[in-house]
Amino acid sequence: MQSSDIVAEPADDYAFAEPAGLRSYELNLAIMSDPDIVFVPTERVRLAAVALPLKRADQRKASLPFAMEPLLGEPIEQTHFAIGSRLEDGRYLACAVNIERVAQWVLTDASARQVMIVPDVLILPVPPQDVWHVASLADRVLVRLPDGSGFATAKTLLPVFALSEGSPECRIIIDESGRADTSASAEPLVWPDRSALLDLRQGAFAPGASNTVRSINVAAALTLAIVSAATVISGADALALQHVAHTREARLIEDFRIRFPNAPAGTALMATIDSLSSSALGRPADTFISTLSATSMALRDERTVSVQDMAFEQAGNRLDLNVETDSLDTFQSLSSRLTQSGISAELGAATVVPGGAEGLLSIMAKDGFQ
């Protein structure tokens, strides 16, 4: 289980009682004196670090619902999504919350002012690996995780979650009295400032739309979400299809291996099926499928490589891939990675783009790729 997979389910009447507001604890943090920040209970939101390998901000925003869908406990059309800053590992801090709830927060606490609405766990600094930063507040705890996300739960449940995650060190950096304990960590704590916070007021709930939001009822908010989900751009469509495909692929592979136990292992499923059907029908294997599958297998560990476009030149027996990577060095290393797998490849000119590099990768196709 990944840290971002943690879902803190409240117990008994804790599930129905609204947790006390963060300001009621009188924390001695500078950010608590900012009157233009409304802190909301993290128990009511879903925070996660998500991979959004898209260049443009609008593409990332549109694809976010599909990236977070596996983590949700309710339909996408009933959920408001907000995206935060880019994390050190290249993922993005993101948040999902019920639309009715965020609409109520805006109408109750932020309709008359240009304020931020922030999950309260985000006041805590991001901890190092194998450490959780904890704020112990009466009967609840806030927990910030190494991947930048976090959760809140009843204090009695913290040991349960920690045990399920391999027993990380739980450092209490805000104690029962509300004082921030700077001596609890050997490393200097970098407390988040306003610029580092994830603001839930995005999209229909953005401060610039405050006049409209004041008059929006819950039904209208739901309608906006449905329209937004239905008008996603091509990048989001790709992620949506990828999510559906991965689920179906896992089921298909399991069934396929049961039905065809003698099929060669270690190859891409599409190439294996094509090889079996080719033998049965007495025709040669499809060069495009075998080349693409072999290339995919060779680069399966390169998580920062994404294919933007592809073309197969039948006459020249060449597969051209327009790829994007996290850096120029990664792009230049692709040729050697493929050579190690017995695949002949040529690198075209590469250009540096925001967040990485892109360029042409040409694969010399041949029959019989495995």
Backbone torsions as a table, in degrees:
resi	resn	phi	psi	omega
1	MET	NA	134.6	176.8
2	GLN	-85.2	155.2	179.5
3	SER	-57.9	-37.2	-178.1
4	SER	-73.3	-4.9	178.0
5	ASP	-88.2	-5.0	-176.8
6	ILE	-67.6	130.6	173.7
7	VAL	-125.0	113.4	-177.3
8	ALA	-84.0	104.0	179.6
9	GLU	-91.0	117.2	-180.0
10	PRO	-63.4	157.5	-178.5
11	ALA	-109.7	142.1	173.9
12	ASP	52.2	-132.5	-175.0
13	ASP	-72.4	-9.9	177.0
14	TYR	-62.3	-27.9	-178.0
15	ALA	-69.2	-24.1	-173.8
16	PHE	-105.3	-16.1	-179.5
17	ALA	-89.1	130.8	177.9
18	GLU	-72.4	124.0	-179.3
19	PRO	-59.5	151.5	179.5
20	ALA	-61.6	143.0	179.0
21	GLY	-61.6	146.0	-175.2
22	LEU	-59.5	-35.0	-177.2
23	ARG	-69.3	-16.3	179.5
24	SER	-71.8	-13.0	-178.7
25	TYR	-90.4	-5.5	177.5
26	GLU	53.1	53.1	179.3
27	LEU	-70.9	140.7	-179.5
28	ASN	-91.2	55.9	176.5
29	LEU	-112.2	140.8	-176.9
30	ALA	-59.1	-36.5	-175.8
31	ILE	-66.6	-21.3	-179.5
32	MET	-71.4	-15.6	179.6
33	SER	-86.4	-2.7	-179.9
34	ASP	-80.0	111.9	-177.4
35	PRO	-73.1	-10.3	-177.1
36	ASP	-99.4	23.3	173.8
37	ILE	-126.5	124.1	174.2
38	VAL	-104.3	119.0	178.8
39	PHE	-93.5	128.9	-178.5
40	VAL	-114.3	155.2	-176.2
41	PRO	-63.3	127.0	179.5
42	THR	-66.0	-21.7	175.7
43	GLU	-57.6	-22.7	-174.3
44	ARG	-97.4	4.5	-179.2
45	VAL	-128.4	171.7	175.6
46	ARG	-124.7	108.8	178.7
47	LEU	-98.6	143.5	179.0
48	ALA	-158.8	155.6	170.3
49	ALA	-97.8	118.2	-173.2
50	VAL	-121.6	147.9	177.2
51	ALA	-88.0	122.8	178.3
52	LEU	-130.5	81.0	-173.8
53	PRO	-77.9	58.6	-179.3
54	LEU	-127.7	144.3	-173.7
55	LYS	-73.6	-43.4	-170.7
56	ARG	-92.0	145.3	-179.1
57	ALA	-61.6	-37.7	-178.7
58	ASP	-68.6	-32.5	176.4
59	GLN	-68.2	-42.8	179.2
60	ARG	-62.6	-41.9	-179.8
61	LYS	-63.3	-42.5	-178.4
62	ALA	-71.0	-29.9	-177.9
63	SER	-86.1	-13.1	-175.8
64	LEU	-55.6	-44.6	-179.6
65	PRO	-57.1	-38.0	-178.7
66	PHE	-74.8	-33.0	178.0
67	ALA	-67.9	-31.9	-177.8
68	MET	-95.4	-8.0	-175.1
69	GLU	-53.5	-42.0	-179.3
70	PRO	-63.7	-17.4	-176.8
71	LEU	-93.7	-6.2	-170.7
72	LEU	-89.8	154.5	175.8
73	GLY	-108.7	7.3	179.0
74	GLU	-147.8	164.3	-175.8
75	PRO	-61.2	151.6	179.4
76	ILE	-57.3	-40.4	-174.8
77	GLU	-68.0	-11.3	176.9
78	GLN	-102.3	10.2	-171.5
79	THR	-122.4	137.8	173.1
80	HIS	-99.1	137.7	-177.6
81	PHE	-119.6	143.2	176.5
82	ALA	-136.6	141.0	-178.5
83	ILE	-115.2	139.7	-178.0
84	GLY	-109.0	-149.6	-174.3
85	SER	-79.7	163.0	176.8
86	ARG	-77.3	131.8	-177.7
87	LEU	-88.1	170.8	-175.4
88	GLU	-61.8	-31.3	-178.2
89	ASP	-87.3	6.6	177.5
90	GLY	94.7	-12.5	175.9
91	ARG	-80.7	177.2	-178.5
92	TYR	-123.4	140.8	173.0
93	LEU	-73.8	130.1	-176.7
94	ALA	-139.5	160.8	-176.7
95	CYS	-141.2	141.3	174.0
96	ALA	-124.7	138.8	-179.1
97	VAL	-151.1	147.6	179.0
98	ASN	-57.7	134.4	-176.2
99	ILE	-60.7	-43.0	-179.3
100	GLU	-59.8	-38.9	-178.4
101	ARG	-68.4	-46.3	-178.8
102	VAL	-67.6	-33.4	176.1
103	ALA	-62.7	-40.2	179.1
104	GLN	-66.9	-39.8	177.5
105	TRP	-60.5	-43.6	-179.4
106	VAL	-63.9	-47.2	-176.7
107	LEU	-67.5	-34.2	-176.5
108	THR	-84.6	-44.6	-169.6
109	ASP	-111.5	-15.8	-170.5
110	ALA	-137.7	11.0	-174.7
111	SER	-72.4	-26.8	-174.9
112	ALA	-99.8	-4.4	-175.9
113	ARG	-134.3	159.0	176.7
114	GLN	-87.7	72.3	-174.7
115	VAL	-111.3	162.0	174.7
116	MET	-91.9	148.3	171.7
117	ILE	-116.5	118.3	-168.3
118	VAL	-130.8	132.8	172.0
119	PRO	-59.9	132.9	-169.0
120	ASP	-67.7	-21.2	179.2
121	VAL	-64.8	-20.1	-176.2
122	LEU	-75.6	0.6	171.5
123	ILE	-74.1	-17.0	-177.4
124	LEU	-85.9	145.0	176.3
125	PRO	-72.4	154.0	177.7
126	VAL	-72.4	128.0	-178.1
127	PRO	-83.8	166.9	172.8
128	PRO	-73.6	173.9	-179.9
129	GLN	-59.2	145.1	177.9
130	ASP	66.6	19.8	177.9
131	VAL	-133.2	141.3	170.6
132	TRP	-114.6	133.1	172.9
133	HIS	-90.2	127.8	-171.9
134	VAL	-124.0	135.5	168.6
135	ALA	-108.7	119.3	-178.5
136	SER	-96.3	109.7	-172.5
137	LEU	-126.8	100.3	178.9
138	ALA	52.7	-116.6	-176.2
139	ASP	-97.4	9.1	-179.9
140	ARG	-130.1	161.1	176.1
141	VAL	-130.3	144.4	169.7
142	LEU	-104.1	136.8	-176.2
143	VAL	-130.8	119.7	175.3
144	ARG	-99.2	132.2	-174.1
145	LEU	-102.0	159.1	-178.1
146	PRO	-60.7	-25.6	-180.0
147	ASP	-81.9	3.1	177.9
148	GLY	98.3	-18.4	178.9
149	SER	-83.5	-166.4	179.6
150	GLY	-179.2	175.5	178.2
151	PHE	-153.4	170.9	175.7
152	ALA	-135.8	146.7	-178.5
153	THR	-159.0	177.3	174.5
154	ALA	-65.9	142.9	-176.1
155	LYS	-57.5	-35.2	-178.1
156	THR	-68.1	-17.8	-178.1
157	LEU	-92.0	-11.3	-177.3
158	LEU	-57.4	-46.0	178.6
159	PRO	-59.9	-32.5	179.9
160	VAL	-65.9	-47.2	179.6
161	PHE	-66.2	-40.0	179.8
162	ALA	-63.0	-42.9	179.3
163	LEU	-62.4	-39.6	-179.3
164	SER	-68.4	-18.4	-179.2
165	GLU	-105.7	19.2	176.6
166	GLY	87.6	19.1	176.4
167	SER	56.9	60.9	174.4
168	PRO	-66.9	161.6	176.3
169	GLU	-72.1	122.2	179.6
170	CYS	-97.4	102.3	-179.0
171	ARG	-92.4	116.7	177.5
172	ILE	-81.8	105.2	-177.5
173	ILE	-102.6	-7.6	167.9
174	ILE	-130.8	120.1	-172.7
175	ASP	-92.7	-174.6	-174.9
176	GLU	-58.3	-31.6	-177.2
177	SER	-79.4	-8.6	-178.3
178	GLY	93.1	1.3	-179.7
179	ARG	-82.2	138.2	174.6
180	ALA	-78.9	122.4	-176.8
181	ASP	-96.3	101.4	-178.4
182	THR	-79.5	-10.5	-178.5
183	SER	-92.0	-2.1	-176.9
184	ALA	-74.0	-14.6	-176.6
185	SER	-125.7	141.0	177.3
186	ALA	-70.6	-31.1	178.9
187	GLU	-88.0	149.6	176.2
188	PRO	-65.1	133.7	-179.0
189	LEU	-82.8	130.4	177.0
190	VAL	-103.1	97.2	-177.3
191	TRP	-75.4	134.2	-178.0
192	PRO	-61.4	142.7	171.0
193	ASP	-104.4	-177.5	-175.5
194	ARG	-56.3	-38.2	-176.2
195	SER	-68.3	-19.1	-177.0
196	ALA	-93.5	-3.7	-175.4
197	LEU	-83.1	150.5	175.3
198	LEU	-93.6	116.4	-178.5
199	ASP	-92.0	124.2	179.0
200	LEU	-73.7	-11.8	-178.3
201	ARG	-82.5	79.1	177.3
202	GLN	-128.1	163.9	178.6
203	GLY	61.0	-127.3	-177.4
204	ALA	-64.3	-19.5	-177.0
205	PHE	-104.9	12.2	-179.2
206	ALA	-62.9	146.7	-179.8
207	PRO	-55.3	-34.1	179.5
208	GLY	-63.9	-18.9	179.4
209	ALA	-104.5	23.5	-172.1
210	SER	-61.9	-36.2	179.9
211	ASN	-63.9	-38.1	178.5
212	THR	-72.6	-42.0	-177.5
213	VAL	-60.4	-35.4	-179.6
214	ARG	-58.4	-29.5	-177.0
215	SER	-102.2	-1.0	-179.6
216	ILE	-77.9	131.2	172.2
217	ASN	-96.5	174.6	-174.4
218	VAL	-62.0	-38.2	-179.4
219	ALA	-61.8	-40.2	179.1
220	ALA	-66.0	-38.9	179.0
221	ALA	-63.3	-41.3	177.5
222	LEU	-62.5	-40.3	179.1
223	THR	-62.4	-42.2	178.5
224	LEU	-60.2	-40.6	-179.6
225	ALA	-65.5	-41.5	179.6
226	ILE	-64.0	-43.3	178.3
227	VAL	-62.8	-42.7	179.9
228	SER	-61.6	-42.9	-178.9
229	ALA	-67.7	-28.8	-176.5
230	ALA	-85.5	-11.7	-176.0
231	THR	-116.4	30.9	-179.2
232	VAL	-67.9	155.2	-178.2
233	ILE	-83.7	176.2	-173.6
234	SER	-60.4	-36.0	179.2
235	GLY	-60.9	-40.6	178.5
236	ALA	-69.9	-38.4	176.9
237	ASP	-56.2	-41.8	-178.7
238	ALA	-63.0	-42.8	178.8
239	LEU	-66.4	-38.6	179.2
240	ALA	-62.4	-46.5	178.5
241	LEU	-64.2	-37.4	179.8
242	GLN	-63.1	-42.0	179.6
243	HIS	-62.4	-46.6	179.0
244	VAL	-64.6	-41.6	-177.2
245	ALA	-64.8	-41.6	-179.0
246	HIS	-62.5	-40.9	179.4
247	THR	-64.6	-46.5	-178.7
248	ARG	-69.7	-35.0	-178.6
249	GLU	-63.1	-42.6	-179.3
250	ALA	-60.4	-42.8	179.1
251	ARG	-67.9	-39.8	-178.8
252	LEU	-66.3	-43.3	-179.5
253	ILE	-61.6	-43.7	179.4
254	GLU	-59.8	-46.0	180.0
255	ASP	-67.5	-38.9	-178.3
256	PHE	-63.4	-44.1	-178.4
257	ARG	-66.0	-32.0	177.5
258	ILE	-69.3	-43.7	-177.4
259	ARG	-73.9	-32.3	-177.0
260	PHE	-127.0	72.1	-176.0
261	PRO	-64.6	-20.1	-178.9
262	ASN	-92.0	2.7	178.8
263	ALA	-66.7	142.4	-179.0
264	PRO	-59.7	134.0	-179.8
265	ALA	-91.6	159.4	175.0
266	GLY	88.1	-1.2	178.1
267	THR	-108.4	162.0	177.2
268	ALA	-62.6	142.9	-174.9
269	LEU	-59.6	-41.3	-177.3
270	MET	-61.7	-41.2	179.7
271	ALA	-68.8	-37.0	179.2
272	THR	-63.6	-46.4	179.1
273	ILE	-62.2	-41.8	179.6
274	ASP	-63.7	-38.8	179.3
275	SER	-64.5	-43.3	179.3
276	LEU	-64.1	-44.6	-178.8
277	SER	-68.5	-33.1	178.3
278	SER	-64.0	-42.6	179.7
279	SER	-65.5	-41.0	-178.3
280	ALA	-66.8	-35.8	-175.5
281	LEU	-94.9	-4.1	179.4
282	GLY	69.0	32.0	178.2
283	ARG	-120.8	158.1	177.8
284	PRO	-68.5	154.6	178.5
285	ALA	-66.5	150.9	179.7
286	ASP	-71.7	119.6	-175.7
287	THR	-64.5	-41.2	179.9
288	PHE	-61.0	-47.9	-178.4
289	ILE	-63.4	-45.9	-178.0
290	SER	-65.9	-37.3	179.2
291	THR	-68.7	-45.6	179.6
292	LEU	-63.9	-41.7	-179.8
293	SER	-66.0	-42.0	179.5
294	ALA	-64.0	-40.4	178.4
295	THR	-64.5	-43.0	178.9
296	SER	-61.1	-42.9	179.1
297	MET	-64.7	-40.3	-177.7
298	ALA	-66.4	-30.7	-176.6
299	LEU	-108.2	18.9	-173.6
300	ARG	-64.1	-23.7	-179.8
301	ASP	-90.3	-5.2	179.6
302	GLU	-86.3	85.7	-173.4
303	ARG	-72.3	-15.2	-178.0
304	THR	-96.0	6.0	-179.6
305	VAL	-98.7	126.9	175.5
306	SER	-130.4	141.8	-179.5
307	VAL	-93.0	119.7	-179.9
308	GLN	-87.7	-30.6	-177.3
309	ASP	-161.9	155.4	177.0
310	MET	-147.2	154.7	177.2
311	ALA	-150.2	140.5	178.7
312	PHE	-115.5	120.1	179.7
313	GLU	-95.9	104.9	-174.1
314	GLN	-64.2	-43.1	-177.1
315	ALA	-63.8	-43.2	-178.9
316	GLY	-88.5	-1.7	-179.1
317	ASN	52.0	49.6	-175.4
318	ARG	-133.7	135.0	176.3
319	LEU	-105.3	115.7	179.5
320	ASP	-100.2	124.8	179.2
321	LEU	-118.8	124.0	172.7
322	ASN	-90.2	108.1	-171.7
323	VAL	-114.2	155.3	174.6
324	GLU	-123.9	135.7	-179.6
325	THR	-128.9	174.1	-177.6
326	ASP	-78.4	-15.4	-179.6
327	SER	-159.8	165.1	177.2
328	LEU	-66.3	-36.2	179.3
329	ASP	-62.2	-41.7	179.2
330	THR	-62.9	-43.3	179.0
331	PHE	-59.8	-44.6	-177.6
332	GLN	-69.3	-18.9	-179.9
333	SER	-84.8	-10.9	-174.8
334	LEU	-63.8	-37.4	-177.9
335	SER	-61.7	-45.5	-179.5
336	SER	-67.7	-35.4	177.6
337	ARG	-61.7	-42.0	-179.8
338	LEU	-70.7	-38.8	178.9
339	THR	-59.8	-39.5	178.6
340	GLN	-62.3	-24.3	178.5
341	SER	-95.7	9.5	178.1
342	GLY	79.9	21.6	-179.1
343	ILE	-111.6	127.4	179.1
344	SER	-85.3	126.2	-176.3
345	ALA	-142.9	152.7	176.8
346	GLU	-126.7	140.5	177.7
347	LEU	-98.4	130.0	174.1
348	GLY	-88.0	-171.9	179.6
349	ALA	-64.8	140.0	179.1
350	ALA	-117.0	148.7	177.3
351	THR	-125.7	146.6	177.7
352	VAL	-81.9	129.6	179.1
353	VAL	-124.6	163.5	178.3
354	PRO	-54.9	121.8	178.6
355	GLY	87.3	4.3	178.7
356	GLY	162.6	-141.9	-178.7
357	ALA	-146.2	156.7	176.5
358	GLU	-140.0	152.8	-179.0
359	GLY	-174.5	-178.9	-176.3
360	LEU	-97.1	130.7	175.9
361	LEU	-118.6	117.0	-177.8
362	SER	-106.2	124.0	-179.5
363	ILE	-105.1	126.9	176.6
364	MET	-81.1	109.0	-174.4
365	ALA	-75.2	149.8	173.7
366	LYS	-152.1	157.3	179.9
367	ASP	-74.5	150.2	171.6
368	GLY	87.0	13.8	175.1
369	PHE	-58.2	137.5	174.5
370	GLN	-122.1	NA	NA
